[in-house]
Amino acid sequence: MGTTLSSSLTEIRELKKEVTGLRMDLKRFIEHANQQHVQTALTDLKQNYAGLFANDQVETAKSELSANMVTDCGMRDKCYGVFLDFLQNTSKHIKDGQVSEEIIQSYRDQLKNMQAAGPFDRCDTCFSQVYRLFEKQIDLMQSLGIYAENSSTDDIITDIPEETAVRELLEPVANVLRFQILKSLAAQTRTFSDLSSMTGLRGGNLLFHIKKLTDSGMILQRHERGDYVITDKGFKTLNAVSALYHETHHP
C-alpha cells in the first residue's frame, strides 16, 4: 500500500514537471510567434507606407515651422528654407531599412553647428522647433524598428526623465483598456471595429485611448482608416511588463 502511494506521488510530481515544461515551451512559442508578427507587420509598414510616413513628416514640418518660427525677423524666410531642407533630408531615412547611430549623431552635430552660428538670441526659438521636429522623426524611426539608439552601460536610474517616462511609457499602459488593446495587437492587427467590439467603446471614447497609444509610439495605423498594428516599442513594453509580472508573481 505504502509502495503504491509513493509510486503514485512520484508519478504526480513527474507529471507536474512535464506540465510545467509544456507551459514554458508554449509561452516561448507564443512569444516567438508574437515577435514574428511584429517583425512581419513592421516590414510591411516599411515597405508599403514608409513613403507616406516620410511625406507626412515633411508636411508637418512645413506647417509647424510656419506657425512657430519667429515672425518679425529678416532672416525668417531664409532660415525656413534651410530648416525645411534639413528636415526633408532627415525624413528620407524613414524609408531606409536601418539607420545607424553615426548618421543620427551627424545630424545632431549639424544642428548644433547651425545653432552656434545663429546671429541672434531669438534664433534659439526657431531652433527649438527644428530639434523637436527632428526628434519626432527619430521616434517614428524607432517605432518602425529602423533606428535603435545605443544605450550606454553608464546610464543610471537617475538619468531617466520623469515626465517623459510617465508620458511615453507608463501612462499609455496604465489603463486596463489600453493595456488590453496593446495585448490584442501583439497577436494580430486589428481594425477600429475590432477594437470597438473587444473593448465595448465607441467613437470618441475609443479614439481617446487609441490616440494615447499612437502618440506614445506603441501602436501605428497602417494608413488613414487602416488597421492598427503594434510597434517594436509597444512589443518591448509588453515584454518588460510581462517579465516583471512573472518575476513578482511567480518567483
Salt bridges, closest charged atoms under 4 A:
ASP25 OD1 - ARG28 NH2 2.44
GLU31 OE2 - LYS27 NZ 2.60
ASP44 OD2 - ARG222 NH1 2.09
GLU59 OE2 - LYS62 NZ 3.47
GLU64 OE1 - ARG132 NH2 2.45
GLU64 OE2 - LYS136 NZ 3.81
ASP72 OD1 - ARG122 NH1 2.91
ASP96 OD2 - HIS93 ND1 2.86
GLU135 OE2 - ARG108 NE 3.43
GLU168 OE2 - ARG167 NH2 3.54
GLU168 OE1 - LYS233 NZ 3.98
GLU171 OE2 - LYS212 NZ 2.60
ASP215 OD2 - LYS211 NZ 2.65
ASP232 OD2 - LYS236 NZ 3.04
